[in-house]
């Protein structure tokens, strides 16, 4: 199991995204960011995506 804590990405948010793979977490994180933080798909630059991917932890 892998996790991503939204607050680690700099948001004032207690959400913890869980999944079996990094790709699963990135997909869920993108949906969460758009729904809860009004982030648009075009705001997800390759650099930001790489930063977020680096915050994923094995649990």
Backbone as CSV, one residue per row, in Angstrom:
resi,resn,N_x,N_y,N_z,CA_x,CA_y,CA_z,C_x,C_y,C_z
1,UNK,0.850,-1.176,0.000,0.000,0.000,0.000,0.896,1.239,0.000
2,UNK,0.484,2.227,-0.780,1.195,3.492,-0.854,0.231,4.602,-0.456
3,UNK,0.790,5.712,0.068,-0.053,6.825,0.492,0.554,8.155,0.057
4,UNK,-0.321,9.124,-0.075,0.061,10.509,-0.328,-0.791,11.364,0.587
5,UNK,-0.155,12.172,1.413,-0.861,13.066,2.317,-0.939,14.439,1.665
6,UNK,-2.132,14.935,1.498,-2.347,16.188,0.785,-1.574,17.339,1.424
7,UNK,-1.517,17.374,2.729,-0.803,18.470,3.398,0.684,18.464,3.064
8,UNK,1.256,17.315,2.735,2.665,17.257,2.332,2.907,18.012,1.025
9,UNK,1.847,18.151,0.235,1.947,18.861,-1.038,1.708,20.360,-0.859
10,UNK,1.522,20.794,0.391,1.399,22.213,0.670,-0.020,22.722,0.836
11,UNK,-0.981,21.822,0.851,-2.373,22.227,1.022,-2.772,22.103,2.487
12,UNK,-3.670,22.960,2.925,-4.229,22.865,4.272,-5.388,21.871,4.191
13,UNK,-5.022,20.587,4.164,-5.988,19.531,3.894,-5.503,18.245,4.568
14,UNK,-6.403,17.566,5.229,-6.045,16.345,5.958,-6.240,15.072,5.135
15,UNK,-6.570,15.204,3.851,-6.825,14.020,3.022,-5.569,13.158,2.884
16,UNK,-5.786,11.861,2.929,-4.724,10.884,2.686,-5.219,9.997,1.553
17,UNK,-4.458,9.975,0.476,-4.832,9.210,-0.707,-4.058,7.904,-0.670
18,UNK,-4.772,6.799,-0.829,-4.158,5.474,-0.736,-4.348,4.710,-2.028
19,UNK,-3.377,3.861,-2.341,-3.485,3.026,-3.520,-2.379,1.996,-3.548
20,UNK,-2.480,1.091,-4.505,-1.481,0.033,-4.630,-0.277,0.452,-5.464
21,UNK,-0.483,1.427,-6.363,0.606,1.861,-7.244,0.703,3.382,-7.242
22,UNK,1.845,3.895,-7.661,2.009,5.342,-7.789,1.025,5.908,-8.806
23,UNK,0.818,5.196,-9.904,-0.107,5.679,-10.932,-1.529,5.791,-10.393
24,UNK,-1.942,4.826,-9.579,-3.275,4.869,-8.977,-3.400,6.085,-8.060
25,UNK,-2.384,6.318,-7.261,-2.407,7.466,-6.358,-2.403,8.770,-7.142
26,UNK,-1.605,8.860,-8.183,-1.554,10.089,-8.979,-2.910,10.373,-9.616
27,UNK,-3.587,9.348,-10.065,-4.914,9.527,-10.651,-5.902,10.035,-9.606
28,UNK,-5.898,9.397,-8.450,-6.787,9.816,-7.363,-6.429,11.223,-6.875
29,UNK,-5.137,11.519,-6.807,-4.686,12.839,-6.348,-5.133,13.921,-7.327
30,UNK,-5.066,13.635,-8.615,-5.517,14.599,-9.610,-7.000,14.893,-9.464
31,UNK,-7.794,13.852,-9.277,-9.237,14.028,-9.073,-9.499,14.843,-7.810
32,UNK,-8.784,14.525,-6.742,-8.947,15.237,-5.473,-8.565,16.708,-5.638
33,UNK,-7.450,16.967,-6.289,-6.974,18.346,-6.465,-7.977,19.179,-7.264
34,UNK,-8.550,18.595,-8.299,-9.518,19.325,-9.112,-10.817,19.575,-8.347
35,UNK,-11.285,18.570,-7.615,-12.567,18.674,-6.911,-12.466,19.539,-5.651
36,UNK,-11.448,19.304,-4.851,-11.358,19.944,-3.533,-10.543,21.241,-3.513
37,UNK,-9.612,21.388,-4.462,-8.709,22.542,-4.428,-8.789,23.397,-5.684
38,UNK,-9.747,23.087,-6.550,-9.964,23.854,-7.782,-8.713,23.964,-8.655
39,UNK,-7.887,22.924,-8.638,-6.715,22.864,-9.507,-7.182,22.386,-10.876
40,UNK,-6.728,23.057,-11.905,-7.105,22.677,-13.266,-6.040,21.752,-13.858
41,UNK,-6.444,20.921,-14.781,-5.524,19.963,-15.396,-4.311,20.672,-15.997
42,UNK,-4.514,21.844,-16.594,-3.392,22.567,-17.211,-2.406,23.124,-16.182
43,UNK,-2.816,23.179,-14.914,-1.916,23.621,-13.845,-0.944,22.519,-13.421
44,UNK,-1.232,21.292,-13.811,-0.390,20.157,-13.435,0.778,20.027,-14.413
45,UNK,1.795,20.843,-14.179,2.989,20.824,-15.021,3.788,19.550,-14.761
46,UNK,4.673,19.186,-15.679,5.522,18.012,-15.421,6.340,18.149,-14.136
47,UNK,6.771,19.368,-13.833,7.554,19.593,-12.608,6.702,19.357,-11.369
48,UNK,5.467,19.858,-11.380,4.575,19.663,-10.233,4.211,18.192,-10.086
49,UNK,3.952,17.545,-11.204,3.630,16.118,-11.178,4.785,15.321,-10.582
50,UNK,6.002,15.654,-10.967,7.178,14.964,-10.438,7.322,15.225,-8.938
51,UNK,7.072,16.467,-8.513,7.159,16.799,-7.084,6.142,15.988,-6.282
52,UNK,4.894,15.937,-6.771,3.831,15.198,-6.076,4.176,13.719,-6.020
53,UNK,4.652,13.175,-7.142,5.030,11.754,-7.191,6.102,11.461,-6.148
54,UNK,7.001,12.394,-5.919,8.072,12.221,-4.936,7.588,12.205,-3.494
55,UNK,6.358,12.651,-3.268,5.791,12.671,-1.913,5.069,11.385,-1.554
56,UNK,4.930,10.493,-2.501,4.239,9.216,-2.252,5.123,8.338,-1.380
57,UNK,4.538,7.768,-0.363,5.260,6.917,0.593,4.681,5.518,0.615
58,UNK,5.545,4.553,0.829,5.084,3.177,1.060,4.655,3.071,2.513
59,UNK,3.539,2.397,2.734,3.058,2.275,4.118,2.955,0.821,4.519
